[in-house]
Amino acid sequence: MLIFLFSLEGGQATPALKEPLQDGDFCNRLKVTGTGAFEVGVSVKDREIALEYSNFMYGDGDLEMDSGTVEAQRAADVPAGDGSSSMLLNLWEGSRITYSGKTPMVGMKYIHSKAFWGGIGAEISESYSVTEMDREDSSIFASTNPGAYTTDPRRLEEMLRASQVHTVGITAKNSFNGTWQTDAHMHKMFSKDIRAHEMFSGTFEVEKTIKFRESPVAEEKQTGCDGIDC
């Protein structure tokens, strides 16, 4: 089992993005069982929420797949996968896949909170080429302020701390025969650079969770006289 959790608190944190008054949503659900050639892909680029996301796979063999992707510019519109409203997300993706075939199934997933668009600069990628696979996985992403139109500063801070604002993460439970690789990177200019990498080639069972989280609640700035009788 591999678990990586990275967080950054304090004054250097990236402010949460303001949710648009007129938001846009995207939902894609797929359930399939069969034998033959297939290609499946989803790609989302949304500058409003600093999201760059893609998920593609193709193969030729026996496939069972149940997957769903939900993306929304207002985090309150996205459930946390299990129907709960306790996690306010801008993107949730989950899938259950079983594959077997002489031709390898090839797949790639990429999720990026793009700093140039106001995100935290964290990115996670996953790739595989397998002749057998049984997996469950999910991806989460949040960047917007769920209290963007709240005027009470205390209530706003409470909502920010309770939300998943500026979170990028994936979870996978994976049994396979082939090659599977993940890479993760977060870069903060002049202050932080984090990298994680795994690659397995052969027959493996892997459980993995990786998440980048940055608190958008900035510390109060102190003047030179704070705490001093001057």
C-alpha positions in Angstrom: 0.0 0.0 0.0 1.4 3.4 -1.0 0.1 6.6 0.6 1.4 10.1 -0.1 -0.2 13.1 1.4 1.3 16.6 0.9 0.0 19.8 2.3 1.0 23.4 2.6 -0.4 25.8 5.1 0.1 29.5 5.7 0.6 32.8 4.1 2.2 31.4 0.9 -1.0 29.5 0.1 -2.7 30.1 -3.2 -6.1 31.9 -2.8 -9.2 29.9 -3.6 -10.7 30.7 -7.0 -14.0 32.6 -7.1 -16.9 30.6 -8.4 -18.7 32.1 -11.4 -22.3 33.3 -11.1 -23.2 31.4 -14.2 -21.6 28.0 -13.9 -21.2 25.1 -16.3 -21.4 21.4 -15.6 -20.3 18.2 -17.4 -21.3 14.6 -16.7 -20.3 11.4 -18.5 -21.4 7.9 -17.4 -20.4 4.6 -19.1 -21.2 1.0 -18.3 -20.1 -1.7 -20.8 -19.5 -5.4 -21.0 -18.1 -7.2 -24.1 -15.3 -8.5 -26.2 -13.5 -6.7 -29.0 -11.6 -3.5 -29.7 -12.4 -0.3 -27.7 -11.3 3.3 -27.2 -12.5 5.4 -24.3 -11.5 8.9 -23.4 -12.4 12.1 -21.5 -10.6 15.4 -21.6 -11.4 18.6 -19.7 -9.6 22.0 -19.8 -11.3 24.6 -17.7 -9.5 27.9 -17.1 -12.2 29.1 -14.8 -11.2 26.5 -12.2 -7.6 25.9 -13.2 -8.2 22.3 -14.3 -6.5 20.3 -16.9 -7.6 16.7 -16.9 -7.5 13.7 -19.4 -8.2 10.0 -19.1 -7.8 7.7 -22.1 -7.6 3.9 -22.6 -7.7 1.5 -25.6 -7.4 -2.3 -26.1 -8.7 -5.4 -27.7 -10.1 -8.1 -25.4 -12.6 -8.9 -22.7 -13.8 -5.7 -21.0 -16.1 -4.9 -18.1 -16.2 -1.2 -17.2 -18.4 1.0 -15.1 -17.2 4.6 -15.0 -18.4 8.1 -14.3 -17.0 11.7 -14.6 -18.6 14.8 -13.1 -17.1 18.3 -13.5 -18.6 21.6 -12.3 -17.4 25.2 -12.0 -19.3 25.5 -8.7 -18.0 22.9 -6.2 -21.3 22.4 -4.4 -22.7 20.8 -7.6 -20.4 17.8 -7.4 -21.0 14.9 -5.0 -18.1 13.0 -3.5 -18.7 9.9 -5.5 -20.8 8.1 -2.8 -23.6 10.6 -3.0 -22.4 12.5 0.0 -22.3 16.3 0.1 -19.5 16.3 2.7 -16.8 16.8 0.1 -17.3 19.8 -2.2 -15.4 19.1 -5.4 -15.1 20.6 -8.9 -14.2 17.2 -10.4 -14.9 13.6 -9.4 -14.0 10.6 -11.5 -14.4 6.9 -10.6 -14.2 3.6 -12.4 -14.3 -0.1 -12.0 -12.5 -2.0 -14.7 -11.8 -5.7 -15.5 -9.8 -6.6 -18.6 -8.2 -9.7 -20.1 -6.7 -10.0 -23.6 -3.7 -11.0 -25.7 -3.4 -7.4 -26.9 -2.3 -5.1 -24.0 -4.8 -2.5 -22.8 -3.0 0.8 -22.7 -4.2 3.7 -20.6 -3.2 7.2 -19.3 -4.6 9.6 -16.8 -3.5 13.1 -16.1 -4.8 15.7 -13.6 -3.3 19.1 -13.1 -4.1 22.2 -11.0 -2.5 24.7 -13.4 -0.7 27.5 -11.6 -0.9 29.8 -14.6 -4.7 29.7 -14.3 -4.7 30.2 -10.6 -4.2 26.6 -9.3 -1.5 25.2 -7.0 0.8 23.8 -9.6 0.2 20.1 -8.6 0.0 17.4 -11.2 -0.5 13.6 -11.1 -0.1 11.2 -14.0 -0.8 7.5 -14.3 -0.1 5.1 -17.2 -0.3 1.4 -17.8 0.0 -1.4 -20.4 -1.5 -4.6 -19.2 -2.9 -7.9 -20.5 -4.9 -8.4 -17.3 -6.3 -5.9 -14.9 -8.8 -5.7 -12.1 -9.0 -2.2 -10.6 -11.1 0.4 -8.8 -10.0 4.0 -8.9 -11.1 7.5 -8.3 -9.8 11.1 -8.9 -10.7 14.3 -7.0 -10.0 17.9 -7.8 -11.2 21.2 -6.1 -10.1 24.8 -6.6 -13.0 27.1 -6.1 -14.3 28.9 -3.0 -17.6 27.4 -1.9 -18.3 30.5 0.1 -17.5 33.0 -2.7 -20.7 34.9 -2.1 -20.6 34.7 1.7 -20.3 38.1 3.4 -19.6 36.9 6.9 -15.8 36.6 7.2 -16.0 34.0 10.0 -18.4 31.9 8.1 -16.2 32.1 5.0 -13.2 30.9 6.9 -15.1 28.0 8.3 -16.3 27.0 4.9 -12.8 27.2 3.4 -11.4 25.0 6.2 -14.1 22.4 5.9 -14.0 22.3 2.1 -11.5 20.5 -0.2 -10.4 23.7 -1.9 -7.1 23.3 -3.7 -6.9 19.5 -3.6 -5.6 17.2 -6.3 -5.7 13.4 -5.6 -6.1 9.9 -6.9 -6.8 6.6 -5.3 -6.3 3.2 -6.9 -6.7 -0.4 -5.9 -5.1 -2.4 -8.7 -4.3 -6.0 -9.6 -2.5 -6.4 -13.0 -0.2 -8.3 -15.3 1.9 -5.8 -17.2 3.4 -2.4 -16.5 1.9 0.4 -14.3 3.5 3.7 -13.5 2.6 6.9 -11.6 4.3 10.3 -11.3 3.3 13.3 -9.1 4.8 16.7 -8.9 4.1 20.0 -7.1 6.3 23.1 -7.6 6.1 26.4 -5.7 8.7 28.9 -7.0 11.5 29.5 -4.6 9.9 27.5 -1.8 8.8 24.0 -2.6 9.4 21.1 -5.1 7.9 17.7 -4.4 8.1 14.6 -6.7 6.9 11.0 -6.3 7.4 8.1 -8.8 6.5 4.4 -8.9 6.8 1.8 -11.6 5.9 -1.9 -11.5 6.4 -4.3 -14.3 5.2 -7.9 -13.9 2.3 -9.3 -11.8 1.4 -7.1 -8.9 -1.4 -6.0 -6.5 -1.1 -2.3 -5.5 -3.2 0.0 -3.4 -2.2 3.7 -3.8 -3.4 7.0 -2.5 -1.8 10.3 -3.4 -3.1 13.8 -2.6 -1.9 17.3 -2.7 -3.7 19.8 -0.5 -3.0 23.5 0.1 -5.0 25.5 2.6 -6.4 28.7 1.0 -6.8 30.4 4.4 -3.9 32.8 4.7 -2.3 33.6 8.0 -2.9 37.0 9.5 0.0 39.3 8.7 1.8 40.6 11.8 3.4 44.0 12.0 6.8 44.6 13.7 5.0 45.9 16.9 2.7 42.9 17.4 3.4 41.4 20.8 5.7 44.3 21.6 4.9 47.4 23.7 6.2 50.0 21.3 
